[in-house]
Amino acid sequence: MNPVSQANVEYFFRLIYECLRGACYGGVKSAELSAFLAHLWLWIIVIGYIVSAVGLFVIVYATIRLFDLRKREEEYYSALIQVPDAESGEHPRWQHIKELAEGATASGWREAIIEADILLDELLARQGYTGAGVGEKLKSADQLNFATLQDAWEAHKVRNQIAHEGSAFELSESIVRRTIGRYEAVFHEFKVI
Protein backbone atom coordinates (compact mmCIF):
# COMPACT_ATOMS: atom_id res chain seq x y z
CA MET A 1 0.00 0.00 0.00
CA ASN A 2 1.03 3.52 -0.67
CA PRO A 3 1.58 5.26 2.72
CA VAL A 4 0.78 8.69 1.22
CA SER A 5 -2.77 7.70 0.23
CA GLN A 6 -3.83 6.82 3.78
CA ALA A 7 -4.78 9.40 6.38
CA ASN A 8 -4.22 8.64 10.02
CA VAL A 9 -7.51 9.74 11.57
CA GLU A 10 -6.45 8.66 15.04
CA TYR A 11 -3.50 11.05 14.85
CA PHE A 12 -5.79 14.05 14.24
CA PHE A 13 -8.13 13.05 17.05
CA ARG A 14 -5.15 12.66 19.35
CA LEU A 15 -3.93 16.18 18.43
CA ILE A 16 -7.35 17.65 19.22
CA TYR A 17 -7.51 15.75 22.50
CA GLU A 18 -4.08 16.85 23.61
CA CYS A 19 -4.82 20.45 22.59
CA LEU A 20 -7.92 20.42 24.75
CA ARG A 21 -5.94 18.87 27.59
CA GLY A 22 -3.50 21.74 27.51
CA ALA A 23 -0.74 20.77 25.10
CA CYS A 24 -1.25 23.74 22.74
CA TYR A 25 -1.46 27.51 23.27
CA GLY A 26 -0.61 27.43 26.91
CA GLY A 27 -3.30 24.90 27.70
CA VAL A 28 -6.65 24.91 29.38
CA LYS A 29 -7.22 23.16 32.66
CA SER A 30 -9.51 20.21 32.38
CA ALA A 31 -11.83 21.43 35.16
CA GLU A 32 -12.28 24.80 33.41
CA LEU A 33 -12.88 23.06 30.08
CA SER A 34 -15.48 20.74 31.61
CA ALA A 35 -17.28 23.66 33.23
CA PHE A 36 -17.25 25.64 29.99
CA LEU A 37 -18.59 22.68 27.95
CA ALA A 38 -21.31 22.00 30.54
CA HIS A 39 -22.33 25.66 30.47
CA LEU A 40 -22.32 25.66 26.64
CA TRP A 41 -24.40 22.48 26.55
CA LEU A 42 -26.94 24.04 28.93
CA TRP A 43 -27.37 27.02 26.59
CA ILE A 44 -27.76 24.70 23.58
CA ILE A 45 -30.52 22.80 25.41
CA VAL A 46 -32.33 26.02 26.44
CA ILE A 47 -32.17 27.43 22.90
CA GLY A 48 -33.36 24.09 21.51
CA TYR A 49 -36.40 24.10 23.81
CA ILE A 50 -37.24 27.68 22.87
CA VAL A 51 -36.98 26.94 19.14
CA SER A 52 -39.10 23.79 19.60
CA ALA A 53 -41.77 25.71 21.52
CA VAL A 54 -41.92 28.44 18.87
CA GLY A 55 -42.09 25.81 16.12
CA LEU A 56 -44.92 23.99 17.92
CA PHE A 57 -46.80 27.26 18.36
CA VAL A 58 -46.42 28.05 14.63
CA ILE A 59 -47.68 24.57 13.65
CA VAL A 60 -50.72 24.81 15.95
CA TYR A 61 -51.53 28.35 14.77
CA ALA A 62 -51.18 27.40 11.09
CA THR A 63 -53.40 24.33 11.59
CA ILE A 64 -56.12 26.37 13.30
CA ARG A 65 -56.01 29.00 10.54
CA LEU A 66 -56.15 26.27 7.87
CA PHE A 67 -59.26 24.71 9.40
CA ASP A 68 -60.83 28.16 9.70
CA LEU A 69 -60.06 28.86 6.04
CA ARG A 70 -61.52 25.54 4.93
CA LYS A 71 -64.70 26.24 6.93
CA ARG A 72 -65.08 29.66 5.33
CA GLU A 73 -64.42 28.20 1.86
CA GLU A 74 -67.05 25.52 2.40
CA GLU A 75 -69.60 28.13 3.47
CA TYR A 76 -68.72 30.30 0.48
CA TYR A 77 -68.81 27.52 -2.13
CA SER A 78 -71.63 25.44 -0.67
CA ALA A 79 -74.43 27.34 -2.45
CA LEU A 80 -75.08 25.14 -5.47
CA ILE A 81 -78.02 26.24 -7.55
CA GLN A 82 -80.33 29.11 -6.76
CA VAL A 83 -84.07 28.82 -7.08
CA PRO A 84 -85.43 30.61 -10.16
CA ASP A 85 -86.65 34.13 -9.60
CA ALA A 86 -90.39 34.04 -8.91
CA GLU A 87 -91.09 37.26 -10.83
CA SER A 88 -89.30 36.47 -14.09
CA GLY A 89 -89.61 32.69 -13.83
CA GLU A 90 -86.03 32.30 -15.04
CA HIS A 91 -82.88 31.37 -13.19
CA PRO A 92 -80.83 34.58 -12.63
CA ARG A 93 -77.50 32.92 -13.42
CA TRP A 94 -78.91 31.40 -16.59
CA GLN A 95 -80.22 34.84 -17.60
CA HIS A 96 -76.70 36.24 -17.16
CA ILE A 97 -75.24 33.38 -19.23
CA LYS A 98 -77.74 34.04 -22.03
CA GLU A 99 -76.90 37.75 -22.02
CA LEU A 100 -73.21 36.95 -22.36
CA ALA A 101 -73.87 34.44 -25.15
CA GLU A 102 -76.01 36.94 -27.06
CA GLY A 103 -73.29 39.57 -26.88
CA ALA A 104 -70.95 40.39 -29.73
CA THR A 105 -67.59 39.70 -28.09
CA ALA A 106 -65.67 36.43 -28.09
CA SER A 107 -64.61 37.00 -24.47
CA GLY A 108 -68.27 37.20 -23.44
CA TRP A 109 -69.01 33.99 -25.34
CA ARG A 110 -66.14 32.23 -23.60
CA GLU A 111 -67.36 33.44 -20.22
CA ALA A 112 -70.91 32.29 -21.02
CA ILE A 113 -69.77 28.76 -21.84
CA ILE A 114 -67.51 28.54 -18.79
CA GLU A 115 -70.30 29.83 -16.51
CA ALA A 116 -72.76 27.36 -18.04
CA ASP A 117 -70.29 24.54 -17.36
CA ILE A 118 -69.97 25.65 -13.73
CA LEU A 119 -73.76 25.55 -13.46
CA LEU A 120 -73.70 22.06 -15.01
CA ASP A 121 -71.11 20.95 -12.45
CA GLU A 122 -73.33 22.19 -9.62
CA LEU A 123 -76.35 20.45 -11.15
CA LEU A 124 -74.48 17.14 -11.45
CA ALA A 125 -73.30 17.41 -7.83
CA ARG A 126 -76.85 18.10 -6.69
CA GLN A 127 -78.06 15.06 -8.64
CA GLY A 128 -75.56 12.90 -6.74
CA TYR A 129 -72.96 12.30 -9.44
CA THR A 130 -69.46 12.03 -8.02
CA GLY A 131 -66.09 12.96 -9.43
CA ALA A 132 -63.42 15.62 -9.37
CA GLY A 133 -64.86 17.55 -12.30
CA VAL A 134 -67.67 17.66 -14.83
CA GLY A 135 -65.99 15.04 -17.02
CA GLU A 136 -65.73 12.49 -14.22
CA LYS A 137 -69.30 13.17 -13.11
CA LEU A 138 -70.56 12.69 -16.67
CA LYS A 139 -68.65 9.39 -16.90
CA SER A 140 -70.59 8.10 -13.90
CA ALA A 141 -73.93 9.15 -15.44
CA ASP A 142 -76.32 6.65 -17.02
CA GLN A 143 -78.08 7.40 -20.33
CA LEU A 144 -81.33 5.92 -18.94
CA ASN A 145 -81.51 8.49 -16.14
CA PHE A 146 -79.92 11.31 -18.14
CA ALA A 147 -81.59 11.75 -21.53
CA THR A 148 -79.44 14.75 -22.50
CA LEU A 149 -76.14 13.13 -21.50
CA GLN A 150 -74.72 13.44 -25.02
CA ASP A 151 -75.63 17.15 -25.11
CA ALA A 152 -73.81 17.62 -21.79
CA TRP A 153 -70.73 15.84 -23.16
CA GLU A 154 -70.64 17.90 -26.37
CA ALA A 155 -71.07 21.18 -24.49
CA HIS A 156 -68.40 20.20 -21.97
CA LYS A 157 -65.98 19.36 -24.81
CA VAL A 158 -66.32 22.92 -26.13
CA ARG A 159 -65.67 24.26 -22.63
CA ASN A 160 -62.52 22.12 -22.40
CA GLN A 161 -61.28 23.46 -25.73
CA ILE A 162 -61.79 27.00 -24.45
CA ALA A 163 -60.03 26.20 -21.18
CA HIS A 164 -57.05 24.44 -22.78
CA GLU A 165 -56.55 26.46 -25.95
CA GLY A 166 -57.61 29.85 -24.60
CA SER A 167 -57.89 32.60 -27.19
CA ALA A 168 -56.35 30.29 -29.82
CA PHE A 169 -59.67 28.42 -29.97
CA GLU A 170 -61.79 30.08 -32.66
CA LEU A 171 -65.31 30.61 -31.37
CA SER A 172 -68.03 31.45 -33.81
CA GLU A 173 -71.54 32.61 -33.08
CA SER A 174 -72.97 29.31 -34.35
CA ILE A 175 -70.72 27.24 -32.04
CA VAL A 176 -71.76 29.40 -29.10
CA ARG A 177 -75.47 29.14 -29.93
CA ARG A 178 -75.22 25.36 -30.37
CA THR A 179 -73.22 24.90 -27.13
CA ILE A 180 -75.51 27.11 -25.05
CA GLY A 181 -78.48 25.28 -26.58
CA ARG A 182 -77.02 21.97 -25.39
CA TYR A 183 -76.54 23.32 -21.88
CA GLU A 184 -80.10 24.65 -22.00
CA ALA A 185 -81.46 21.22 -22.96
CA VAL A 186 -79.71 19.66 -19.96
CA PHE A 187 -80.97 22.35 -17.60
CA HIS A 188 -84.53 21.96 -18.94
CA GLU A 189 -84.40 18.21 -18.38
CA PHE A 190 -83.49 18.68 -14.72
CA LYS A 191 -85.85 21.68 -14.36
CA VAL A 192 -83.08 24.12 -13.37
CA ILE A 193 -84.41 26.73 -15.78
Sequence and secondary structure as in RCSB ss.txt:
>XXXX:A:sequence
MNPVSQANVEYFFRLIYECLRGACYGGVKSAELSAFLAHLWLWIIVIGYIVSAVGLFVIVYATIRLFDLRKREEE
YYSALIQVPDAESGEHPRWQHIKELAEGATASGWREAIIEADILLDELLARQGYTGAGVGEKLKSADQLNFATLQ
DAWEAHKVRNQIAHEGSAFELSESIVRRTIGRYEAVFHEFKVI
>XXXX:A:secstr
  GGG   HHHHHHHHHHIIIIISTT   HHHHHHHHHHHHHHHHHHHHHHHHHHHHHHHHHHHHHHHHHHHHHH
HH        TTT S HHHHHHHHHHTSS HHHHHHHHHHHHHHHHHHHHHTT  SSSHHHHHHT  TTT TTHH
HHHHHHHHHHHHHHHGGGS   HHHHHHHHHHHHHHHHHTT  
